[in-house]
Amino acid sequence: MFNKLTNWLDNRTGYKALVHEALEEPIPGGARWRYVFGSALSTTFMIQLATGLLLMLSYSPSSSTAWGSVFYISNKMYAGWFIRGIHHFGSQAMVVLLAMHLLQVLWAGAYRKPREVNWWFGMALMFLTLGFSLTGYLLPWDQKGYWATKVATNISGGAPVLGPAIQKIVVGGTQYGNQTITRFFGLHVGVLPTLFFLCLFAHVALFRRHGLTPPRNAEKLGRGTFWPEQLFMDSVASLAVFGVLVYLVVSEGGANLDAPADPSSANYPARPEWYFLSLFQMLKYFPGNREMIGTIIIPTAIMVVLLLLPLFDRILPRKLAHFLACCFVFALVGGGGFLTVEAMRSDAANESFQADRVKADEARQRAILLASEIGVPPEGAAYVLRHDPLTHGRAVLEKKCLSCHYFDGKGQLSSDSKGQPVSTPQVASDLKDYGSYTWIRGLLENPRADAYFGKVPQCDGMAEWKKGSKLTKQELDDVARFVASFAEIPADMTPEEWVESPGVAEHPGLVVFNKDCKQCHLVTEGIGEGGYRDAPKLFAWGSPQWITRMIHKPGALDLYGYLETKDQMPAFTSEQLAANDVNMLVRYLKNDYFVAKPTSPEAKAAAGKKAPH
């Protein structure tokens, strides 16, 4: 029955003759391991095709959904992390196999007459493979892909005449967004695979037309066939490549996913994939106006020479032409390897880069945690961290506040004349735990400390109070707890409602406050009177609404309007700080952000310990 079916199919397609021709392909000199790279490369491409199709089933190509869909693939979809990992490391394997195949073909002289056209198709496949890599790592729309692609497209835009137009077409305009990712997606899954298949078909057809380039002693070694020796070797090599891919995926836990792309994070340590690092490093040798030498002239010259290698035989003796061709390509590979190592060593010794890399890794881990525990906001993946006080609030604090204030003993970092990181001088209070019992208790104990008003000489009222205060430790504790409770007053509660609320009139700190604090501070009618020394009104002091008002109107009469204008904190308008910026900043200062639940017994025990009150 089976023979009848195969005969029927062969009668209509002639497939047996094709299979026989392929399996009986003659191999001058017999089967060799050095011939396996082409087959391994083709197998890897088929793996890329299969995994890419599976990834397409769950991928959503837009700037608001791409990161979330890749997160879903990597963390939620069954075996998604494995499929994406194979696809990720498979792209790198293609680059390695391509280089090895190129060197093998060059060494064997298989680029020369009559195989010039096949060499050119091989070059086309190499450029297409690099194109797959370039378009592929933008698709997750994470920080790494976004910034690396922006650098690459800016380089292409620097080409004379057509560069800016090409960049605009590829990017989809002047801004990187939906048009950019959809065009790169179209290139990655449509245009490049079509061109790759056409070039691969032509490459294989020409290879079959001309056959393998025989080794020098082929006559002595005899002639072999593709089946079974070479097919066995090709299969072993392909399985070995797949095994390496599986090992890398399992050992690395899949492919990395950076934090969602953020165009405003100009300090992101952008670096391309390792196989483009040599070009990145080369640009350092051509700064300023000479940049085009490294971005356009040298790469173009290299491509031209590679394309012209088969023609050297026409102008030079055959052996000399082959020698020079091998020297050029091996020097190119060696130089690329040297520049790659130099780039890695340079980054390892760059403290600023390493510090930015640590921040980027923290943002990546935070984004993955939030997406896992809370989910991706409906507005898109960019808001995973924009709506996170720990990330965005801290960033606003560092950018807008730490040039004057400190936070946990640290100010805003800058670089000295030698490029070393230094902290800005502290001229205002430390905002760590601002509004809490800990902060106010420390202030009452030592108002001259740098963490409070030691750096603010115009706010010396507390220091004068401390000199004459006779409060005991217990009384200081009570009044600190009372003042710290102001931060818990809801935004919609009036002073009258607060005074009548349970616990206020009976609080032991109220008596102490009216005894020692009311001369300067006013809370509300009946609690404090003020007037002895200028001081801010304390109703809802340290609460989110009080801090928000302090950010927008620090010169208000009930805040610090009594200070001279030059000594007042600058006000931040809505143009300088958007509502979300202020909200995230305030929540960060109030420690109001998501914290992962401890999983280990040790972590749970540590988390359960409370600070003494």
PLY file of the C-alpha trace (Angstrom):
ply
format ascii 1.0
element vertex 613
property float x
property float y
property float z
element edge 612
property int vertex1
property int vertex2
end_header
0.00 0.00 0.00
2.78 2.38 0.99
4.77 1.57 -2.19
1.70 2.27 -4.33
1.28 5.66 -2.64
4.95 6.63 -3.12
4.90 5.47 -6.73
1.73 7.48 -7.37
3.33 10.57 -5.84
6.58 10.04 -7.74
4.68 9.60 -11.01
3.18 13.07 -10.54
6.14 14.92 -8.97
9.31 13.03 -9.81
10.52 13.49 -6.22
12.49 10.22 -6.16
14.83 11.45 -8.85
15.38 14.70 -6.95
16.07 12.87 -3.69
18.36 10.41 -5.45
20.26 13.24 -7.11
20.70 15.02 -3.76
21.78 11.94 -1.84
24.11 10.73 -4.57
25.80 14.11 -4.96
29.50 13.42 -5.54
32.00 14.78 -2.99
35.54 15.03 -4.35
37.95 13.80 -1.69
35.13 12.31 0.41
33.03 13.62 3.27
34.65 16.13 5.64
33.69 17.90 8.84
34.68 21.27 7.38
31.73 21.02 4.97
29.12 20.99 7.75
28.82 24.76 8.33
26.52 25.44 5.40
24.07 22.73 6.45
24.25 23.79 10.11
23.55 27.35 9.05
20.53 26.29 6.99
19.22 24.17 9.86
19.59 27.08 12.27
17.67 29.30 9.88
14.83 26.77 9.80
14.86 26.74 13.63
14.63 30.54 13.52
11.73 30.31 11.09
9.81 27.81 13.23
10.36 29.64 16.53
9.64 32.99 14.88
6.28 31.75 13.62
5.42 30.52 17.12
6.38 33.88 18.62
4.22 35.71 16.08
1.15 33.98 17.49
1.45 36.00 20.71
3.44 39.07 19.69
1.71 42.44 19.29
3.73 44.97 17.22
3.00 48.39 18.69
4.89 50.70 21.03
2.25 50.25 23.74
1.79 46.48 23.52
5.07 45.01 22.24
6.86 44.84 25.60
3.81 43.44 27.35
3.37 40.73 24.73
7.05 39.72 24.97
6.73 39.68 28.76
3.71 37.39 28.39
5.66 35.09 26.07
8.65 34.95 28.43
6.81 34.65 31.73
3.26 33.43 31.21
2.97 31.41 28.00
3.64 27.70 28.25
7.26 27.09 27.08
7.34 30.66 25.80
10.61 31.40 27.58
12.19 28.40 25.85
10.89 29.28 22.39
11.99 32.91 22.68
15.34 31.82 24.13
15.99 29.48 21.19
15.07 32.27 18.78
17.30 34.77 20.61
20.41 32.60 20.82
19.69 31.13 17.39
20.19 34.56 15.83
23.61 34.75 17.46
24.43 31.21 16.35
23.66 32.21 12.75
26.24 34.98 12.94
28.88 32.59 14.31
28.11 29.86 11.76
28.07 32.41 8.97
31.57 33.59 9.90
32.85 30.01 10.10
31.24 29.13 6.76
32.75 32.25 5.21
36.24 31.33 6.45
35.86 27.73 5.25
34.76 28.83 1.78
37.57 31.35 1.60
40.21 28.87 2.74
39.05 26.30 0.20
39.10 28.92 -2.56
35.42 28.26 -3.31
34.85 31.93 -4.09
36.88 31.92 -7.30
35.96 31.21 -10.89
33.40 29.82 -11.75
31.78 30.41 -8.33
31.94 34.24 -8.20
28.15 34.68 -8.33
27.64 32.14 -5.57
30.09 34.10 -3.41
28.04 37.24 -3.99
24.86 35.48 -3.02
26.67 34.32 0.12
27.57 37.94 0.87
23.92 38.88 0.39
22.90 36.17 2.88
25.43 37.54 5.37
24.02 41.07 5.11
20.47 39.73 5.39
21.42 37.76 8.52
22.80 40.92 10.11
19.62 42.67 9.01
17.57 40.03 10.85
19.57 40.73 14.00
19.29 44.50 13.67
15.53 44.49 13.12
14.88 41.70 15.62
16.22 43.17 18.82
14.04 46.28 18.48
10.84 44.21 18.51
10.61 43.69 22.32
10.55 47.52 22.53
12.70 47.43 25.63
15.48 49.80 26.61
18.27 47.81 25.01
16.54 47.37 21.67
15.23 50.95 21.54
18.53 52.69 22.21
20.67 50.30 20.17
18.33 50.75 17.20
18.32 54.51 17.63
22.10 54.54 17.49
22.11 52.30 14.40
19.50 54.35 12.52
21.30 57.58 13.42
24.45 56.12 11.90
22.60 55.25 8.70
21.13 58.74 8.70
24.65 60.17 8.65
25.35 58.72 5.22
25.70 61.41 2.54
22.87 62.22 0.11
20.44 59.34 0.78
21.18 58.76 4.49
18.54 61.07 6.01
15.85 59.87 3.59
16.64 56.20 4.33
16.52 56.86 8.05
13.16 58.60 7.76
11.72 55.74 5.72
12.96 53.05 8.12
11.93 54.93 11.27
8.60 55.94 9.78
9.10 59.66 10.30
11.18 61.72 12.68
9.95 60.14 15.93
10.50 56.58 17.13
7.13 54.99 17.86
4.40 52.81 16.37
5.55 53.40 12.80
9.09 52.39 13.71
8.17 49.10 15.34
5.62 48.13 12.70
8.12 48.80 9.90
10.85 46.85 11.63
8.38 44.04 12.24
7.41 44.04 8.57
11.07 43.93 7.56
11.83 41.17 10.05
8.98 38.81 9.22
8.19 39.75 5.63
10.82 41.47 3.53
13.99 39.90 4.94
12.71 36.27 4.97
11.54 36.61 1.36
14.91 37.96 0.25
16.70 35.35 2.34
14.76 32.47 0.76
15.42 33.81 -2.75
19.13 34.23 -2.09
19.37 30.86 -0.35
17.61 29.14 -3.24
19.99 30.76 -5.73
22.97 29.97 -3.50
22.06 26.28 -3.23
21.20 26.03 -6.94
24.56 27.48 -7.95
26.30 25.24 -5.43
24.68 22.19 -6.99
25.59 23.42 -10.45
29.28 23.78 -9.68
29.62 21.25 -6.87
32.13 21.30 -4.04
35.54 22.79 -4.62
37.84 19.75 -4.62
40.80 19.72 -2.20
44.30 19.66 -3.64
44.77 15.91 -3.15
41.23 14.94 -4.16
42.51 12.43 -6.76
44.38 10.47 -4.09
41.47 10.48 -1.65
38.91 9.28 -4.14
35.29 10.36 -4.46
32.49 10.06 -1.91
28.77 10.79 -1.91
26.49 12.91 0.24
24.76 9.77 1.55
25.52 8.50 4.11
28.83 9.99 5.35
28.33 13.70 4.73
24.66 13.60 5.72
25.68 11.97 9.00
28.28 14.67 9.67
25.84 17.44 8.77
23.21 15.93 11.06
25.66 15.63 13.96
26.75 19.25 13.49
23.15 20.48 13.32
22.22 18.54 16.46
25.31 19.91 18.20
24.26 23.47 17.36
20.75 22.80 18.66
22.22 21.26 21.80
24.32 24.37 22.42
21.23 26.54 21.94
19.27 24.47 24.46
22.16 24.68 26.93
22.37 28.47 26.60
18.62 28.89 26.99
18.42 26.69 30.09
21.56 28.12 31.72
20.52 31.72 31.06
16.87 31.17 31.90
15.74 32.30 28.45
16.37 35.57 26.64
16.81 38.78 28.59
14.03 41.37 28.58
15.06 44.86 29.61
12.78 47.52 31.08
10.20 49.03 28.70
11.61 51.57 26.26
11.81 55.05 27.77
12.90 57.81 25.35
13.48 60.18 28.28
16.17 58.01 29.92
19.16 59.59 28.20
21.61 57.94 30.62
20.75 54.39 29.56
24.03 52.51 28.84
23.19 51.61 25.24
25.30 48.89 23.68
24.67 46.73 20.59
24.81 42.95 20.55
28.31 41.51 20.85
28.68 40.96 17.09
28.25 44.71 16.48
30.52 45.77 19.34
33.55 46.02 17.06
31.84 48.71 14.98
30.81 50.51 18.17
34.38 50.44 19.48
35.80 51.60 16.15
33.73 54.79 16.35
35.76 55.83 19.41
38.79 56.24 17.17
36.95 58.67 14.90
35.39 61.35 17.12
33.70 64.55 16.01
33.85 65.42 12.34
35.73 62.19 11.55
32.85 59.99 12.69
31.78 59.31 9.10
35.08 57.51 8.54
34.11 54.87 11.11
30.41 54.74 10.31
30.35 54.92 6.52
33.75 54.91 4.77
35.49 51.96 6.45
32.43 49.60 6.53
31.67 50.45 2.89
35.29 49.84 1.89
35.24 46.46 3.65
32.05 45.42 1.87
33.43 46.50 -1.51
36.64 44.51 -1.00
34.67 41.41 0.08
32.52 41.66 -3.04
35.57 42.09 -5.27
37.60 39.18 -3.83
36.58 36.74 -6.63
37.92 39.17 -9.23
41.44 39.45 -7.81
42.49 36.46 -9.94
42.06 38.60 -13.05
44.70 41.13 -12.05
47.01 39.10 -9.79
48.61 35.66 -9.94
46.17 33.04 -8.66
48.15 32.00 -5.58
48.98 35.59 -4.63
45.35 36.65 -5.02
44.20 33.79 -2.78
46.89 34.61 -0.22
45.90 38.27 -0.10
42.20 37.39 0.11
42.80 35.07 3.06
45.02 37.65 4.76
42.36 40.32 4.35
39.48 38.26 5.73
41.46 36.71 8.59
42.79 40.16 9.52
39.22 41.45 9.38
38.02 38.71 11.74
41.01 39.21 14.02
40.57 42.97 14.07
36.87 42.59 14.80
37.67 40.24 17.67
40.26 42.65 19.06
37.84 45.59 18.93
35.12 43.50 20.57
37.42 42.58 23.47
38.54 46.21 23.78
34.93 47.35 23.94
34.20 44.87 26.74
37.35 45.84 28.65
36.57 49.52 28.25
33.06 49.05 29.64
34.35 46.95 32.52
36.74 49.76 33.54
34.17 52.54 33.06
32.70 53.32 36.49
30.03 55.60 35.07
28.90 52.92 32.61
28.84 50.28 35.33
26.78 52.53 37.60
24.29 53.17 34.78
24.25 49.44 34.05
23.35 48.69 37.68
20.47 51.19 37.48
19.29 49.67 34.20
19.34 46.18 35.72
17.40 47.41 38.75
14.81 48.96 36.43
14.59 45.72 34.45
14.05 43.62 37.56
11.52 46.11 38.91
9.56 46.16 35.65
9.42 42.36 35.52
8.28 42.23 39.17
5.54 44.83 38.68
4.29 43.24 35.47
4.21 39.85 37.19
2.50 40.97 40.39
0.37 43.93 39.30
0.17 43.63 35.51
0.86 45.94 32.59
-1.22 49.15 32.78
-3.90 49.65 30.10
-2.00 52.70 28.86
0.88 50.49 27.77
4.15 49.03 29.01
5.84 52.43 29.26
3.65 53.11 32.29
4.83 50.05 34.20
7.64 52.14 35.66
6.10 55.60 35.15
3.38 54.59 37.61
5.88 53.09 40.04
6.91 55.47 42.86
10.04 53.47 43.64
11.37 53.93 40.10
9.84 57.11 38.72
9.49 58.89 42.07
13.12 58.23 42.90
14.15 59.45 39.44
12.21 62.71 39.93
13.78 63.12 43.37
17.30 62.65 42.01
16.74 65.00 39.08
14.73 67.79 40.71
15.39 67.70 44.46
18.82 66.33 45.30
20.72 69.35 44.00
19.74 70.93 47.36
18.30 68.17 49.55
19.93 64.89 50.47
18.20 61.53 50.66
19.63 58.96 53.05
22.89 60.89 53.18
23.33 61.18 49.41
22.87 64.09 47.04
22.81 64.49 43.29
25.80 62.92 41.60
27.94 64.87 39.15
31.49 64.54 37.82
34.56 66.43 38.96
37.36 67.69 36.71
38.86 64.19 36.63
35.56 62.57 35.69
35.07 61.01 39.12
31.52 60.96 40.58
30.96 63.50 43.36
27.87 64.50 45.29
26.43 68.00 45.24
26.76 69.96 48.49
23.84 69.67 50.90
21.98 72.94 51.56
18.63 71.57 52.77
17.29 68.76 54.94
17.56 65.04 54.28
14.21 63.76 52.98
14.60 60.13 54.01
11.49 59.15 56.03
10.26 62.75 55.89
7.03 63.14 57.85
7.60 60.01 59.92
8.09 59.51 63.65
11.74 58.69 63.02
12.35 61.96 61.18
10.58 64.22 63.68
12.16 62.43 66.66
15.61 62.98 65.21
14.78 66.65 64.61
13.67 67.12 68.21
16.84 65.43 69.45
19.30 67.40 67.32
17.82 70.11 65.06
21.33 71.29 64.14
22.14 67.98 62.45
22.77 68.12 58.70
19.82 65.81 58.17
17.44 68.51 59.48
18.24 72.23 59.63
21.99 72.21 60.19
22.49 73.33 56.59
19.66 75.86 56.70
20.84 78.72 58.98
17.76 80.83 58.28
15.64 78.09 59.94
17.34 78.21 63.35
14.22 78.45 65.48
14.28 74.76 66.41
17.93 75.07 67.47
17.06 77.97 69.78
14.15 75.98 71.21
16.41 73.03 71.92
18.73 75.14 74.05
15.99 75.97 76.53
13.85 72.83 76.28
13.39 70.77 79.46
11.38 67.94 77.85
12.17 64.44 79.02
12.86 61.54 76.67
9.32 60.26 77.15
7.87 63.67 76.42
9.97 63.96 73.26
8.69 60.56 72.20
5.09 61.60 72.82
5.26 64.89 70.95
7.13 63.20 68.07
4.34 60.64 67.74
1.73 63.38 67.92
3.34 65.49 65.18
3.98 62.39 63.06
0.25 61.61 63.23
-0.42 64.81 61.24
0.84 63.02 58.15
-2.07 60.57 58.44
-4.74 63.28 58.14
-6.83 62.52 55.03
-6.87 65.09 52.24
-10.63 65.65 52.58
-10.62 66.19 56.37
-11.04 69.73 57.70
-9.16 70.99 60.79
-12.41 71.03 62.74
-13.16 67.42 61.85
-9.65 66.38 62.79
-9.81 68.05 66.21
-13.03 66.16 66.94
-11.72 62.83 65.63
-10.97 60.04 68.15
-7.55 60.05 69.76
-6.55 63.67 69.15
-7.72 65.26 72.41
-6.48 62.27 74.46
-3.07 62.01 72.78
-0.28 62.44 75.37
1.72 64.43 72.87
-0.95 67.14 72.69
-0.18 68.32 76.20
3.54 68.43 75.45
2.93 70.23 72.16
0.86 72.96 73.83
3.50 73.24 76.51
6.62 73.58 74.37
5.70 74.03 70.68
2.61 76.19 70.38
4.48 79.49 70.79
5.95 79.10 67.29
3.77 76.58 65.50
0.08 76.64 64.71
-1.82 73.48 63.87
-5.40 74.67 63.98
-7.57 76.70 66.29
-7.05 75.48 69.82
-3.80 73.64 69.05
-0.85 76.00 68.87
-0.88 79.72 68.44
2.36 80.78 66.70
3.76 84.27 66.60
6.83 83.95 68.83
9.04 82.86 65.92
8.15 82.47 62.26
7.39 78.82 61.51
5.19 76.85 59.09
1.67 75.80 59.98
1.64 72.13 60.90
-1.87 70.96 60.04
-1.45 67.78 57.93
2.32 68.31 58.04
4.16 65.52 56.21
1.01 64.23 54.53
0.85 63.77 50.73
-1.29 66.89 50.36
1.08 68.98 52.53
4.16 67.86 50.58
2.38 68.46 47.26
1.52 72.00 48.30
5.08 72.51 49.49
6.34 71.50 46.04
4.02 73.91 44.23
3.86 76.82 46.72
6.78 76.73 49.17
6.55 80.52 49.53
2.98 80.46 50.85
2.51 82.43 54.09
1.53 79.32 56.07
4.60 77.46 54.82
7.96 79.21 54.36
6.80 82.56 53.05
8.49 84.27 56.01
11.90 83.55 54.47
13.56 85.94 52.06
12.91 85.00 48.44
16.53 83.99 47.87
16.31 81.55 50.78
13.04 79.94 49.77
12.75 76.61 48.01
11.95 77.20 44.32
8.37 76.45 43.33
7.75 73.78 40.69
4.99 74.50 38.20
2.95 71.89 36.35
5.16 72.50 33.31
8.25 71.60 35.34
6.68 68.67 37.15
3.63 66.93 35.72
0.91 65.65 38.02
2.19 62.08 37.70
5.73 63.23 38.54
4.55 64.92 41.73
2.34 61.99 42.69
5.15 59.47 42.22
7.63 61.69 44.09
5.32 62.13 47.06
4.48 58.44 47.21
8.18 57.59 47.10
8.89 59.95 50.01
6.05 58.29 51.91
7.35 54.79 51.11
4.05 54.12 49.35
5.05 51.62 46.69
4.77 47.94 45.93
7.19 45.66 47.76
7.50 42.00 46.88
6.45 39.62 49.60
9.39 37.72 51.12
9.48 34.08 50.15
12.22 32.51 52.27
11.76 32.00 56.05
14.79 34.23 56.71
13.39 37.03 54.53
9.98 36.74 56.18
11.56 36.96 59.62
13.56 40.04 58.61
10.50 41.69 57.10
8.50 40.99 60.25
10.88 42.93 62.48
9.55 46.41 63.24
11.61 49.45 64.04
11.38 50.51 67.71
8.99 53.33 68.54
0 1
1 2
2 3
3 4
4 5
5 6
6 7
7 8
8 9
9 10
10 11
11 12
12 13
13 14
14 15
15 16
16 17
17 18
18 19
19 20
20 21
21 22
22 23
23 24
24 25
25 26
26 27
27 28
28 29
29 30
30 31
31 32
32 33
33 34
34 35
35 36
36 37
37 38
38 39
39 40
40 41
41 42
42 43
43 44
44 45
45 46
46 47
47 48
48 49
49 50
50 51
51 52
52 53
53 54
54 55
55 56
56 57
57 58
58 59
59 60
60 61
61 62
62 63
63 64
64 65
65 66
66 67
67 68
68 69
69 70
70 71
71 72
72 73
73 74
74 75
75 76
76 77
77 78
78 79
79 80
80 81
81 82
82 83
83 84
84 85
85 86
86 87
87 88
88 89
89 90
90 91
91 92
92 93
93 94
94 95
95 96
96 97
97 98
98 99
99 100
100 101
101 102
102 103
103 104
104 105
105 106
106 107
107 108
108 109
109 110
110 111
111 112
112 113
113 114
114 115
115 116
116 117
117 118
118 119
119 120
120 121
121 122
122 123
123 124
124 125
125 126
126 127
127 128
128 129
129 130
130 131
131 132
132 133
133 134
134 135
135 136
136 137
137 138
138 139
139 140
140 141
141 142
142 143
143 144
144 145
145 146
146 147
147 148
148 149
149 150
150 151
151 152
152 153
153 154
154 155
155 156
156 157
157 158
158 159
159 160
160 161
161 162
162 163
163 164
164 165
165 166
166 167
167 168
168 169
169 170
170 171
171 172
172 173
173 174
174 175
175 176
176 177
177 178
178 179
179 180
180 181
181 182
182 183
183 184
184 185
185 186
186 187
187 188
188 189
189 190
190 191
191 192
192 193
193 194
194 195
195 196
196 197
197 198
198 199
199 200
200 201
201 202
202 203
203 204
204 205
205 206
206 207
207 208
208 209
209 210
210 211
211 212
212 213
213 214
214 215
215 216
216 217
217 218
218 219
219 220
220 221
221 222
222 223
223 224
224 225
225 226
226 227
227 228
228 229
229 230
230 231
231 232
232 233
233 234
234 235
235 236
236 237
237 238
238 239
239 240
240 241
241 242
242 243
243 244
244 245
245 246
246 247
247 248
248 249
249 250
250 251
251 252
252 253
253 254
254 255
255 256
256 257
257 258
258 259
259 260
260 261
261 262
262 263
263 264
264 265
265 266
266 267
267 268
268 269
269 270
270 271
271 272
272 273
273 274
274 275
275 276
276 277
277 278
278 279
279 280
280 281
281 282
282 283
283 284
284 285
285 286
286 287
287 288
288 289
289 290
290 291
291 292
292 293
293 294
294 295
295 296
296 297
297 298
298 299
299 300
300 301
301 302
302 303
303 304
304 305
305 306
306 307
307 308
308 309
309 310
310 311
311 312
312 313
313 314
314 315
315 316
316 317
317 318
318 319
319 320
320 321
321 322
322 323
323 324
324 325
325 326
326 327
327 328
328 329
329 330
330 331
331 332
332 333
333 334
334 335
335 336
336 337
337 338
338 339
339 340
340 341
341 342
342 343
343 344
344 345
345 346
346 347
347 348
348 349
349 350
350 351
351 352
352 353
353 354
354 355
355 356
356 357
357 358
358 359
359 360
360 361
361 362
362 363
363 364
364 365
365 366
366 367
367 368
368 369
369 370
370 371
371 372
372 373
373 374
374 375
375 376
376 377
377 378
378 379
379 380
380 381
381 382
382 383
383 384
384 385
385 386
386 387
387 388
388 389
389 390
390 391
391 392
392 393
393 394
394 395
395 396
396 397
397 398
398 399
399 400
400 401
401 402
402 403
403 404
404 405
405 406
406 407
407 408
408 409
409 410
410 411
411 412
412 413
413 414
414 415
415 416
416 417
417 418
418 419
419 420
420 421
421 422
422 423
423 424
424 425
425 426
426 427
427 428
428 429
429 430
430 431
431 432
432 433
433 434
434 435
435 436
436 437
437 438
438 439
439 440
440 441
441 442
442 443
443 444
444 445
445 446
446 447
447 448
448 449
449 450
450 451
451 452
452 453
453 454
454 455
455 456
456 457
457 458
458 459
459 460
460 461
461 462
462 463
463 464
464 465
465 466
466 467
467 468
468 469
469 470
470 471
471 472
472 473
473 474
474 475
475 476
476 477
477 478
478 479
479 480
480 481
481 482
482 483
483 484
484 485
485 486
486 487
487 488
488 489
489 490
490 491
491 492
492 493
493 494
494 495
495 496
496 497
497 498
498 499
499 500
500 501
501 502
502 503
503 504
504 505
505 506
506 507
507 508
508 509
509 510
510 511
511 512
512 513
513 514
514 515
515 516
516 517
517 518
518 519
519 520
520 521
521 522
522 523
523 524
524 525
525 526
526 527
527 528
528 529
529 530
530 531
531 532
532 533
533 534
534 535
535 536
536 537
537 538
538 539
539 540
540 541
541 542
542 543
543 544
544 545
545 546
546 547
547 548
548 549
549 550
550 551
551 552
552 553
553 554
554 555
555 556
556 557
557 558
558 559
559 560
560 561
561 562
562 563
563 564
564 565
565 566
566 567
567 568
568 569
569 570
570 571
571 572
572 573
573 574
574 575
575 576
576 577
577 578
578 579
579 580
580 581
581 582
582 583
583 584
584 585
585 586
586 587
587 588
588 589
589 590
590 591
591 592
592 593
593 594
594 595
595 596
596 597
597 598
598 599
599 600
600 601
601 602
602 603
603 604
604 605
605 606
606 607
607 608
608 609
609 610
610 611
611 612
